[in-house]
């Protein structure tokens, strides 16, 4: 079996402006807003060619804050089946975005969340 790369991260924050300033000051990351009003999604190339991309997603409250990594897989539904077989859980089943990107959220046996995704065909 080949290794699966971690290629995306997401940080949920009820204070996305503050989170953006923090990561910009700490790591020098720049962000571009990709969401709309009331649906903030600020993408960053983070480490450039040496790192992975990610985003800050605006949340409704501090109780909704999180940080999660996403591994790119060839088949999200299969990754969900394998996670359950390995003792994990499917926290959010596969969803297909309008762009064609398919993603799901899993939990490892300790309850830590992680995500898996498959980019749109041709992407």
Backbone as numpy.savetxt, mean C-alpha at the origin, in Angstrom:
# Nx Ny Nz CAx CAy CAz Cx Cy Cz
10.22 -21.74 -6.25 9.37 -20.57 -6.25 10.27 -19.34 -6.25
9.91 -18.35 -7.07 10.70 -17.12 -7.13 10.31 -16.19 -5.99
11.19 -15.28 -5.67 10.98 -14.31 -4.61 10.00 -13.23 -5.06
9.18 -12.72 -4.13 8.19 -11.69 -4.42 8.70 -10.36 -3.88
8.80 -9.34 -4.73 9.34 -8.06 -4.27 8.30 -7.21 -3.55
8.76 -6.45 -2.55 7.95 -5.41 -1.93 8.16 -4.17 -2.81
7.09 -3.66 -3.40 7.25 -2.58 -4.36 6.41 -1.35 -4.07
5.68 -1.33 -2.95 4.83 -0.18 -2.64 4.60 -0.11 -1.14
4.41 1.06 -0.63 4.00 1.23 0.76 2.91 2.28 0.82
2.15 2.27 1.89 1.10 3.26 2.07 1.04 3.63 3.54
0.91 4.91 3.81 0.80 5.43 5.16 -0.55 6.13 5.26
-1.40 5.66 6.15 -2.69 6.31 6.37 -2.55 7.31 7.50
-3.01 8.54 7.29 -2.88 9.56 8.32 -4.10 10.48 8.32
-4.59 10.77 9.53 -5.67 11.74 9.65 -5.12 13.17 9.57
-3.79 13.31 9.49 -3.15 14.62 9.32 -2.15 14.51 8.16
-2.66 14.35 6.92 -1.75 14.09 5.79 -0.77 15.24 5.53
-1.16 16.49 5.81 -0.21 17.60 5.60 0.98 17.45 6.53
0.70 17.12 7.79 1.77 16.94 8.78 2.63 15.72 8.43
2.00 14.63 8.01 2.75 13.44 7.62 3.64 13.73 6.42
3.11 14.47 5.44 3.91 14.81 4.27 5.12 15.65 4.67
4.92 16.64 5.52 6.05 17.47 5.98 7.08 16.61 6.72
6.61 15.69 7.56 7.51 14.82 8.32 8.40 14.01 7.39
7.82 13.30 6.43 8.62 12.44 5.54 9.48 13.26 4.59
9.01 14.44 4.21 9.83 15.32 3.36 11.05 15.81 4.15
10.83 16.24 5.41 11.94 16.71 6.24 12.89 15.57 6.60
12.35 14.41 6.94 13.16 13.28 7.38 13.97 12.66 6.25
13.31 12.39 5.12 13.96 11.65 4.03 14.15 12.44 2.74
13.61 13.65 2.65 13.72 14.43 1.42 12.74 13.99 0.34
11.68 13.27 0.72 10.71 12.81 -0.26 9.83 13.96 -0.72
9.46 13.95 -2.00 8.48 14.90 -2.51 7.22 14.12 -2.87
6.09 14.80 -2.84 4.79 14.16 -3.03 3.99 14.87 -4.09
3.11 14.12 -4.77 2.18 14.69 -5.75 0.79 14.17 -5.42
-0.16 15.08 -5.24 -1.54 14.71 -4.92 -2.17 14.00 -6.12
-2.72 12.80 -5.88 -3.38 12.02 -6.93 -4.87 11.85 -6.66
-5.31 12.21 -5.46 -6.72 12.05 -5.10 -7.51 13.31 -5.41
-8.70 13.35 -4.88 -9.55 14.51 -5.09 -9.98 15.08 -3.76
-10.88 16.05 -3.78 -11.36 16.66 -2.53 -11.90 15.59 -1.58
-11.44 15.62 -0.34 -11.89 14.66 0.66 -11.34 13.26 0.46
-10.43 13.08 -0.50 -9.88 11.76 -0.81 -8.40 11.90 -1.12
-7.65 12.47 -0.17 -6.24 12.74 -0.39 -5.44 11.46 -0.59
-4.62 11.43 -1.65 -3.72 10.32 -1.90 -2.47 10.92 -2.54
-1.43 11.08 -1.74 -0.22 11.79 -2.16 0.90 10.79 -2.45
1.25 10.65 -3.72 2.24 9.65 -4.12 3.65 10.22 -4.07
4.61 9.34 -3.79 6.02 9.69 -3.77 6.84 8.59 -4.42
7.93 8.97 -5.05 8.88 7.98 -5.58 9.82 7.54 -4.48
9.71 8.15 -3.30 10.50 7.80 -2.11 11.98 7.70 -2.46
12.52 6.51 -2.49 13.95 6.33 -2.68 14.42 6.43 -4.12
13.57 6.87 -5.03 14.00 6.99 -6.42 14.31 5.63 -7.01
15.37 5.54 -7.76 15.72 4.28 -8.44 16.11 3.19 -7.47
16.58 3.55 -6.27 17.04 2.54 -5.30 15.94 2.12 -4.33
14.84 2.84 -4.28 13.80 2.53 -3.31 12.49 2.16 -3.98
11.45 2.07 -3.18 10.12 1.74 -3.70 9.24 2.97 -3.60
8.18 3.00 -4.38 7.23 4.10 -4.33 6.21 3.89 -3.24
5.47 4.94 -2.95 4.44 4.83 -1.93 3.57 6.05 -1.90
2.74 6.15 -0.87 1.79 7.25 -0.78 1.34 7.46 0.65
0.82 8.67 0.89 0.12 8.99 2.13 -1.35 9.12 1.77
-2.20 8.33 2.42 -3.65 8.39 2.20 -4.27 9.10 3.39
-5.09 10.11 3.11 -5.81 10.79 4.18 -6.85 9.87 4.79
-6.94 9.86 6.13 -7.93 9.04 6.84 -8.87 9.96 7.62
-9.93 9.39 8.16 -10.93 10.19 8.86 -10.57 10.50 10.31
-9.79 9.62 10.95 -9.47 9.85 12.36 -8.16 9.16 12.71
-7.62 9.53 13.88 -6.38 8.91 14.34 -6.51 7.41 14.50
-7.71 6.93 14.80 -7.92 5.49 14.96 -7.76 4.75 13.63
-7.83 5.48 12.52 -7.70 4.88 11.19 -6.27 4.94 10.65
-5.31 5.47 11.42 -3.94 5.61 10.94 -3.26 4.25 10.83
-2.35 4.10 9.88 -1.66 2.84 9.65 -0.43 3.05 8.78
0.41 2.06 8.71 1.50 1.98 7.74 1.54 0.52 7.27
1.66 0.32 5.98 1.58 -1.03 5.42 2.49 -1.12 4.19
3.05 -2.29 3.96 3.80 -2.51 2.72 3.00 -3.42 1.81
3.24 -3.30 0.51 2.57 -4.11 -0.50 3.62 -4.89 -1.31
3.38 -6.17 -1.48 4.22 -7.01 -2.33 3.50 -7.22 -3.66
4.25 -7.11 -4.73 3.68 -7.32 -6.06 3.66 -8.81 -6.36
2.48 -9.33 -6.70 2.31 -10.75 -6.96 1.66 -10.95 -8.33
1.83 -12.13 -8.94 1.22 -12.37 -10.24 -0.29 -12.58 -10.17
-0.81 -13.05 -9.01 -2.24 -13.37 -8.89 -2.68 -13.09 -7.45
-3.47 -12.04 -7.26 -3.88 -11.62 -5.91 -4.76 -12.69 -5.25
-5.70 -13.26 -5.98 -6.58 -14.28 -5.39 -5.75 -15.49 -4.92
-4.78 -15.90 -5.70 -3.91 -17.01 -5.31 -3.09 -16.65 -4.07
-2.60 -15.42 -4.01 -1.84 -14.98 -2.83 -2.73 -15.03 -1.59
-4.00 -14.69 -1.73 -4.93 -14.77 -0.60 -5.09 -16.22 -0.15
-5.25 -17.13 -1.09 -5.38 -18.56 -0.75 -4.12 -19.06 -0.04
-2.96 -18.67 -0.56 -1.70 -19.10 0.04 -1.50 -18.52 1.43
-1.94 -17.27 1.63 -1.82 -16.64 2.95 -2.63 -17.42 3.98
-3.86 -17.78 3.62 -4.71 -18.55 4.54 -4.11 -19.93 4.82
-3.58 -20.57 3.78 -2.96 -21.89 3.95 -1.72 -21.82 4.85
-1.06 -20.66 4.87 0.14 -20.48 5.67 -0.17 -19.99 7.09
-1.46 -19.87 7.43 -1.83 -19.47 8.78 -2.22 -18.02 8.93
-2.29 -17.29 7.82 -2.68 -15.89 7.86 -4.17 -15.72 7.60
-4.59 -14.48 7.45 -5.99 -14.16 7.19 -6.10 -13.16 6.04
-7.26 -13.16 5.41 -7.57 -12.15 4.40 -8.38 -11.07 5.12
-7.79 -9.90 5.28 -8.45 -8.80 5.97 -9.40 -8.04 5.04
-9.01 -7.90 3.79 -9.85 -7.25 2.76 -9.64 -8.04 1.48
-10.70 -8.67 0.95 -10.56 -9.52 -0.24 -10.15 -8.72 -1.47
-9.76 -9.41 -2.52 -9.31 -8.72 -3.74 -10.35 -7.74 -4.28
-9.84 -6.58 -4.67 -10.64 -5.52 -5.28 -9.91 -5.09 -6.54
-10.67 -4.83 -7.59 -10.08 -4.32 -8.83 -10.42 -2.84 -8.96
-9.39 -2.00 -9.02 -9.56 -0.56 -9.20 -9.94 -0.28 -10.65
-10.53 0.90 -10.91 -10.88 1.25 -12.29 -9.69 1.17 -13.26
-8.48 1.37 -12.75 -7.27 1.30 -13.59 -6.93 -0.12 -13.99
-7.52 -1.11 -13.30 -7.19 -2.51 -13.55 -6.27 -3.10 -12.49
-5.75 -2.27 -11.59 -4.92 -2.74 -10.50 -5.78 -3.57 -9.55
-5.29 -4.74 -9.15 -6.00 -5.61 -8.22 -5.21 -5.64 -6.92
-5.90 -5.46 -5.77 -5.20 -5.46 -4.50 -6.05 -6.09 -3.41
-5.37 -6.55 -2.35 -6.02 -7.14 -1.18 -5.14 -6.86 0.02
-5.74 -6.94 1.21 -4.99 -6.80 2.45 -5.06 -8.12 3.21
-3.89 -8.52 3.73 -3.76 -9.78 4.44 -3.27 -9.51 5.86
-3.40 -10.51 6.72 -2.82 -10.45 8.05 -1.91 -11.64 8.23
-0.72 -11.41 8.78 0.17 -12.53 9.05 -0.31 -13.24 10.34
0.28 -14.37 10.71 -0.19 -15.09 11.89 -0.14 -14.28 13.19
0.68 -13.23 13.24 0.76 -12.38 14.43 -0.24 -11.23 14.38
-0.97 -11.11 13.27 -1.95 -10.04 13.14 -1.43 -8.79 12.44
-0.18 -8.80 11.98 0.36 -7.65 11.27 -0.23 -7.57 9.87
-0.68 -6.39 9.45 -1.25 -6.26 8.11 -0.17 -6.14 7.04
-0.47 -6.61 5.85 0.36 -6.44 4.67 -0.56 -6.46 3.47
-0.09 -5.94 2.37 -0.91 -5.90 1.17 -0.24 -6.64 0.03
-1.05 -7.08 -0.90 -0.56 -7.67 -2.15 -1.29 -6.99 -3.30
-0.62 -6.88 -4.44 -1.27 -6.26 -5.60 -0.69 -6.80 -6.89
-1.47 -6.68 -7.93 -1.06 -6.96 -9.29 -1.35 -5.71 -10.10
-0.34 -5.16 -10.79 -0.58 -3.94 -11.56 -1.50 -4.21 -12.74
-2.06 -3.15 -13.31 -2.91 -3.33 -14.49 -2.11 -4.00 -15.62
-2.82 -4.71 -16.46 -2.17 -5.35 -17.62 -1.43 -4.28 -18.42
-0.21 -4.58 -18.76 0.60 -3.63 -19.52 1.24 -2.58 -18.64
1.01 -2.61 -17.30 1.55 -1.59 -16.39 2.61 -2.08 -15.58
